[in-house]
Amino acid sequence: MAEIPSYGCFLSAEAATFLLSLPRQRQKKVIDLVERIAAPPGLVSDYQTTESKDRPIENLLMEEFLFTYWIDQPSKEVQVTDILEV
């Protein structure tokens, strides 16, 4: 059986800046976690909010990071808008 491909992952400028501020080991960890978010069948977020365009925004706590993202189903992309260390 063919494997279902992961969605593409894109980081906002804020998320990329946060990622680049981390030591290399922690950068790799965050990248692995983002890839898990984009892998099928996908993870269920901890809670959902809505932005001004009425787009659902997912919020997921994984290990010690809170990921804020939205899923563009037609384009098969995960748009990570923010990453916080908690």
Secondary structure, DSSP 8 states (H G I E B T S, - for coil): -------EEEE-HHHHHHHHHS-HHHHHHHHHHHHHHHSTT----SEEEE-TT--EEEEEEETTEEEEEEEETTTTEEEEEEEEE-
